[in-house]
């Protein structure tokens, strides 16, 4: 029993630990976008599906010794594919859709080891059922989810802040080798135990229940798919439309795994009659919260509501799923359907919705579908129960419909792609001198422009004339300047362009470039020559010759999902290649949750550069409070009056290590 339990726990722990390890290594190649994680999650879900299919097929079709021999051979082959370090040849070239490149990279880098880890749960449980026919095999499924949960929580708290990515890969590799030994041992023990018990060559497990029918397979698929669907839908909603808070994505996945543990642990944590009331109330509350002016709630209200809602919904899905689990003889088929459902739910949100919808509609749709499934599942209860559920469907459906209408109302543009959603909306009346056009990415504003023709050239938001970047432009003080900008937004900085200047914008999202040119006038009406480079800024600058910038603006850190690869020691080396000896690198470090100025200063110190923080708090103005850090080789530029009198001290963070491509610690810089 202990050998099987240890094998399953180790495989589940490594299964979830490898996901952030690999994702973190490839994030810099694809712009640090949160969509990279979603794409990785879809890949892992499908590989999990293939692993469960393999477990089901070999358990039904192969004799125990042949099954074990095949599995041990595959385990040995997987060791030869280690360590899990992505090859640099997979880096994107700039304009291609990253999705398929990420999937191919993951397949080559981690495909076989992850596939074999994914087979372990159902396969070892089948071995356990043959060896211990009277054992409680489904508790091993709960143990597997506990291992996954432990890895999920351990990575951001105990691994990432202290261990470099290279050391993480090496540590994971050592753990995987230990897993191979455990799995091979469990496989051989199961064969020996069956032989000792007089077992035949044919694969046999206890026939202690009726075979599942087509309705069972359909419900297994539907319930598991909706659990996965709601996990990703709620994650997208709270991280994009509620609050851009670091590590917030961990909470939904943790709750999702906890519901699996509780429902399959075997002690009856889920009871239909207990969860029905909370399910109706919380789904209705979430739908109500989306509607009209309630669409944007205070974070202290929204995050608890949607988190509790996800927990109750997943308890319903997984509790009903556990109640329908078959006899151990059919457990591999059961897990295959659960995995297939999880993969389909992930694809529906992670891939299909991004292509079909122009914003995050799937959350509202998922709420209504959840209640419809509840009505179907509980149709045999007292007649009042289905009627009550259908009333909740009507209530929730009305508010979801109103919410979808609210999103589209007065929006000039709503668009969505791999990198997220963009929304352009006019604020104020046509005759209002203060009316603006605003570009939003989730809850983060990426720029705005006054609509009045005589005010369209005014700098707005983070780029006012007293902001650090504007002071840097003035301090350069040359007849013509060459400026590089990482992050386009609406192109506001182009308003500072003069005849003879060159402003070169780097932008990874092609839809941002399209919106900036069609919906805003900063680029089109600038006196400077405007150039745009599509693709990740750092990769583009690594490939192109020195650009001789007088000023390089790095403006990509306003949300929580900061592209860390743009604020490392190696990134600074790339920037310095493109900046003139007397030039400036200006980092926009305004952030509600993270203290980025000390990170920039630590990197500057590492390169023996000089850094100055300029904090701007405009009074009686619509301009935003900003923090800019100016980094120079020549300190005399920072001593010029237009900069020196506005410099603030950068408070060091004790014990902070320099950030590199191999190491960063977000927890250490949380405000």
N, C-alpha and C positions, 0 to 999 in steps of 0.2 A: 504493500500500500504506500509506504513512504517513498519508494523509488518512483512510482507513477506520479505521486503528488509533486515531488520535487522536479521531475521532468516537465510536467505541465506548468508549474509555477515559473520555472526558469524560462521556458519558451515564451510564455505570455509576457514576462517582464522584458525579455529581449525584443519581442515583437513590437511593443509600444515604445521602447527606448530607441530603437533604430530609426523610427520615423522622424523625430526632431533632430537626431544627429545628422542624418542625410539631408533633410530639408535645410538645415542651417548651412551646410556646406555649399548647396547650390543656390541659396537665396541671392547671394551677390551677383550671380550670373544672369538673373532674371529680374533685376531691379528691386529686390527686397519686397515684392508685392505679396500681400496676404493670399492672393490667388495661387501662389506657388504651393502654399500649404494645402489648399483645397484640392489642387491637382494631385499632389502627393497622396492625399487621403483617398481620392478615387482610385489611384493606382494600387494602394495597399488593400483597399476593399476588394478589388477584382482579383488580386493575387490570393487573398484570403479565400475567395470563392473557388479559385482553381485548386487551392490546397484542400478544401473541403470535398471538392469533387473527386480528387485523387484518393482521399481517405475512404470515401464511400465506395468507389469503384474497386479499389484493392481489397477492401474488407469483404465485399460481396463476391468478387470474382477470383481472387487468388487464395491458395492454401496458405496457412500461417507461415510456414517456413519460406515460401516463395515471396510472400509479402515482406517479411522481415529482411530477406536477402536483398530485395530491390531497394528497400528503404535505406539500408546500411550503405549500399553502393552510392546512392544519391547523397547521403550525408558526407561520405568521403569526397565526392566530387565537389560539393559545396565548399568544403574547406579550402580547396585549391583556388577558389574565386576570391578569397580574402586577400588583403583587408578591404574594407568598404570605403574606398577613396575615389570619387568621381574623376574621370579623365577630362582634362582641360579641352580636348577636342570637341566636347559637347557644348561649349559656350556658344550662345546665339550670335548671329551675324548682324542683327539689328531690326529688320522689318518683319521677320517671319512670326507666325503665331507660336508662342512658347509651349503650348499644351503638348503637342506631339513630341517635341524635342525633350521635354521633361520626362514624359512617359518612357521614351526610348532610353534616356540616360539612366533612369531608375531600374529599368529592366536589365541593363548590362551590369550596373554597379551592384545591385542588391537582390536581383531577381531570384536566383536559386536559393540562397540562404533564407530569404524571407518566405519563399514558397514552402520550404521544409518546416520552418517554424510554424507556418499557418496550418500545416497538416497535423501538428502534434496534438492539439486538443481533442478532436474527434478520434484520431487514430489511437492514442494512448488510452482514451476512455473505452474504446472497443477492446483493446488488449486487457484492460482492467475488468471489463464485464465478462470476458472469457475466463479470466483467472479467478475472479471473485464474483461468482454469479449472484450472491446475496448482497453485494456491496451497493452503497448508494452512489451510483455512478454520476448522477447529475450534480452532486456537490463538487465534483472536480471541475465542472463548468463554472460554478461560482468561484472556485479557487483560481481558475484561469483569469476571470475578470478582475479578481483582486490583484493578481500579479500585474495586469495591464494598468490598473488604477495606480498602483504603487509606482510603476515606471513613469506614468504621466505626471504625477505629483513630484517625483524625485528629480526629474530633469531640470525644470526651471529653478528649483530651490537648492538642490544638492549637487547637481552636475554642471550645468551651464555657467554659474557664477564663478566656479573655481577651476575648471578643467578646460584646456584648449581643445579645439575640435579634433586635432590630430591625436591627442591623448584619449579623447572620447572614442575615436575609431579603434584605436589599439585596445582600449579596455573592453569595448564591445566585442572585438574579435576574440579576445581571451575568453570572455563569457560564452561566446558561441562555441568555441572548441570544447568547453566544459559541457555545454548542452549536448553536443554531438556524442560525447562519451556517455552522458546520462541516457539519452534517447536510445543509443545502441544497446546499452545495458538493459533498459526496460524492454526493448524488442526481444532480445535473446532470452530474458527471464520469462516473458510471456509464452514463448515456444516451449521452453523447458518445463514450465509449470503445467501447460496443457498436456505434454507428453507424460509427465509424472501422474497426471490425473486420468491417463488413458484416453486422451482426446484423439479424434481422428484427424486426418489431414485436412479435410474440408473445414472451412471456417464456420464455426457454430457459436452462437451466443444464446442465452436463455430465450425461449419462445414464450414469454410470460404476458403476452397481450395481443390483441387483434391487430392486423396490419392497417396502417393509415390509408384512407381513401383519398380521392381527388380533392374533396372539400378540405381535408386536413392540410394537404400540400398548399392549396390556394391560401388558406388562412395563415399558415406559417409564413408564406411569402409576403402577404399583405401586411401583417403585423410587424414583421422585422423591417420591411421597407419603410413603413411609416415612422418607426422609431428613428431610423437613420435620417429620413427626410426632415423630421422635426428638429433633430439635433443640428443639422447644418442650417436649416431655415432660421431657427432661433439664434444661432451663432452669428449668422450674417446680419440679422436685424439688430441685435444689441451692440455689435461691434461697429456697424456702419451707420445705423439710424438712431441709436440711443446715446452712446458715448464711446469715444475713442480712447479707451483706457488700457494701459499695458497689461498683458496677461489675462485680459478678460475672457479670451477664447478658451482658457483652461476650464473655467467654471462649467459651461454646458457639457463638455466632454466628460468631466468628472461626474456630474449628475447622471449622465447617460450610463456610465459604467456602474455606478452605485445601484441603479435600478436593476441591472442584469444580476448583480451579486445578490440583492435582496430577493428577487423573484425566483432565482434558481438555487438559492441556498437550502431550501427545503423546509423552512419553518413557518411557512404560511404568512409571510409579511404582506402579500397582496390578497385582499379579500374584495370581491366585486362589489358587494353591497356597501362596503366602507368607502371605496374610492369613487363610486358613482357620483355622489353629491359634490365632492371637491372637484371632480373632473368637469362637471357642467358649470360650476361657478367660476373656476379659474380660466377655462376656455372662453366663456362669455366675457370675463374681465379683460382678458388679453385682446379680444376683438374690440371691445368698447374703448380700450386704451389707444387703439390705433386710429380711431375715428376723429376727424376734424381737428379742432384745436388741441385735443388730447393726444395727437399723433406724436408730439415731442414732449415726453414727460421728464421730470427731474430724475436724475440718475439714481437717487436714493429710493425712488418709487419704482422706476421702470425695471432696473436690474433684478431686484427681489421678486417682482411680479412675474417677469418672464422666466426667471430661473425656477421659481416654484411651479410655474405652469409647465415648463419642460419636464420637471421631475414627475409631476402628476400624470402627464400624458405618457411618458415613457414607462411609468409604473403600470399604467393601463395596458399599453401595448405588450410589454414584456411579461406582465402578470398573466394576461390572457394566453400569451405564447407558452409560458411555463405550464399553465393548466392543460394545454393541449399536447404536451410532450409525449412521445410514444414510448413503448417498451424499449429497453436497452438494445434489443435486436435491431431496431430501426433508427438508432440514434445518429448514425452517420448520414442517413438521408435527411433527418431532421436538421442537423447542423448545415447540411448543404443548402437547404431551403432558407435557413436563417441567414446564411452568408450571401446567397443570391439576392435575398430581399434587401440586406444592408447595402450591397453593391448597387442595386437598382435605385434605392433611395438616394444614395450618394451621387449617382450619375444624374438623376433628375434635378438635383439642386446644383451640383458642382459643374455640370457640363451643359445639360439641356436648357435649364432655366436661363443661363447666361446667353444662350443663342436665341431663345424664343422671346424672353421678356426684356423690356427696356429699363426695368428697375426691379426691386425685390418684392415681387408679387407673391412668391411662393409661401411666405409665412402665413398670410391671411388665408390663402387657399388651404394650407395644411390644417388650420384651425377648424374649418368647416368639414373637411374630410374626416378629421378625428371624430367629430360628433356623429357623422353619418355611420362610421364604423361602429361606434358605441351603440347606436340605434340597432344596427344589424346584429351585433353580438348579443344584445340584451332583449331581443325581440320576443323571447319565450318567457320573460318575466311578466309580472302583473301588467295588465294593459296600460296602466297609468305611467309606467316607466318609459316605454317607447314614446308615448305622447309627450312626456316631459322633455325627453331628449330632442324630439323634433321641434318643440318650442324653442329650445336652446339653439338648435340649428338655425331657425328663423331669426332669432335675436342676433346671433353671431354673424350670420350671413349678411344681414342688413348693414351692420357696422363695418364689415370687411368691404362690402360694396361701396359704402360711403368713403372709406379710407382710400380705395383704389381711385375713386373719382377725385379725391382731394389731391393725390399725388400729381394727377394730370392737369388739374385746374391751374390756369395761368402760367403753366410751364412752357417756355419757348422750346426747350430741348430736354428730352429725357433719353438717355442712351446708356448702354451697358456692354461691357466686354470683359475680357480676362482680368483687367486691372480694376474692375469695380463699376460703380454707377456714377454718371455725371448728370447734373440737373442745372439748367439755366432758367432763372426767373427774374422778372422785373419787379422792383420794390418801389412803390410810390406812383403817383399819377403822372400823366403825360406832361402836364404843365408845372409840375413840381420841380423846382431847381435842384432839390436834393434827391430826386429819383435816381435809382441805380439799377444796373443789371449785374446779377450775382451768379458766380459759378460755384456749385457745391459738389463735393465728393463725399457722399454720406453726410455726416454732421460737420465736416471740415470745409471751411470756405477757402477756395483757392483763388479768390480775387473778385473785384467788382469794379465797375466803371460808371461814372455819371452819365446819364442819358442826355442831358442838356448839351447841345452842340458846343457851347462856349466853355463847358466844363469837362469835355471828354478827354482832354490832355492832362488833367490834374492827376497826380499820383495818389493812389488810395491805399487803404488797409495797412500793410506792413512796409510800405515804400514811400512814406511821406518825406518831405525835404529835411526833416530833422532826424530821420532814422539813420542808423549806422551805415547802411549801404549808400544812401544819398551823400552822406559826408565823405565816404570813401571816393565816390565819383568826383566830388569837388576837389578833394585833396590830390588826386592824380594830376589834375590841372595841366593837361596837354592840349594842343590844338585839335587833335583827334585821338580818340581812344579806341582800343579793341577790347570788348567786354565779352566774356563767356558766362553763361547762366545755366546752372544745372537745375532744371525744373521750370517749365514754361508757365503753368497756370493760365492766366488771361494775358500774359505778356506785358504786365504793368511797367516793368523796368524800361521797356522800349520808349516810354514817354520822355526819358532823360536823353535819348539819342539825338545827336546833332548831325548836321551835314558833315560828312567825312568820317563819322564814327561807324564802327561795325559791332553789332550785337548778335552774338551766336548762341541760340538757345538749344539745349539738349533736353529731349523729352521722350520718355519711354512709351507713353500711351498715345497712339495715333489719333484717338478720338479727341484728346485734349488739344492737339495741334489743329484739328478740323474746327473745333468749337471756338478756339481763340481767334482763328482767322475769319470765321463766318459771323460770329455773334458779338465780337468785341472789336474795337478800333485801334487799340494800342499798337499792334504790329503794322497795320496798313497805313496809319497816319504818322508813324515815326519818321523823323528826318534822317535817321541812320539807315544804313544798309542792314537788313534783317536776314539772318540765316537760321535755319532749323535743322537739327540733326536728330533723326528718329532712332531710338534705341537707348539702352542703358548708357548713361553718361560716362561712367568710369570705363566700361568696355570700349566705348567709342574713342575716348581720349587715349586709351592704351594702344589703339590701332593707328590713330592718325598722327601725322608729324606735329612738332611743336607749333602751337598757335600764337605764341608771343602775346599773351593777354596782358593788358595793363591792369585789368581787374577780372577776377574769376569769382563769381557768386555761386555759392553752394546753398540752395534753397529747397531742401527736401525733407525737413524734419518737423513739420508742424503737427503731425498726427502721432499716435502711439506706435504705429507700425513703421518705425524709422528704418530706412535702408542703411543698416549698420556699415555696409561695405563702402559707403561714401564718407565715413568719419573714422578712418583707421590710419595707422602709421603708413601703410602701403598706399592708401588713397592719397595722402598728403604728398607722397613722393611723385605720384602721377600728376597732381595739380602743379607742383613746382616745376615739372618738366615743361608745362605750358605757360607759365607766368614769367614775365620779364624780371630781371634782378631787382628792379625798383617797383615791382607790381604788388598787388594786394590780393589775398584770398579772403573773401568775406563769407562767413558762415552765419546763416540765419538760424538761431538757436531758440527762438520763441517756442515754448512748449508748456502746456498746462501741467504736465505730469513729470517731466524729466529735466534734470539739470545737465544740460549739454555743454555749457561754457567750460566747466572744468575738464571735460573730455578733450575739447579742442586745445585748451591750454597745455594739457599733458602731452598731446601729440606734437604741438609746436615746440615745447621744451625738448622733446626727443630729437627733433630736427634742428635744434639750436636756432629757432625762430622767435619772433617777438609777437605777443598777442595782446589785444586790448578789447575790453568789453564796452560796448556803448548801449546803454539802456535808455530808451526813448519813451516818455509818457506824455503824449500830446494833451494839452488842456483845451477845452472848448473846441473840440474837433471830432470828426467821425473817424479819424485815423486810429489804428490799433496800437496798443502798447507793444513794443518790440525789443528784442535782445539780439544784437549782432556782435560777433567776434571777428575782429580784423586781424589777420595774420600776415606779417611782412618779414622779409629778410633784413631790410634797412629800417632801423628803429627811428630814424629821423622823420619818416613820414608820419609816424604816430605822434611826434612832438609838434606837428603843425597846429596852429591855434584852432582851426576848424574841427580838429579831432581831440587834441590833448585836454581841453577844458571839459569834455563830455565823457571822459573815460571813467569807468567804474572798476573797482577791484574784483577780480575773479577769485571766489572763495575755493580753496583747495578742498578736496575730499580725502581725508586721511586714508592711506593704504591703497589708494586707487592705482591699479596698473594701467599702463598705456594700452589703449585698444588697438588690436591688430586684426588682420583677416582671420586669425586663428583663435582670437579671444575677445570677449566683451562681457560686461556685467551690468545689465540694465537695472537690477535690484539696487545696486550701489548708488545709482544716480536718481532714484525715485524721490520726488519732492515730498 
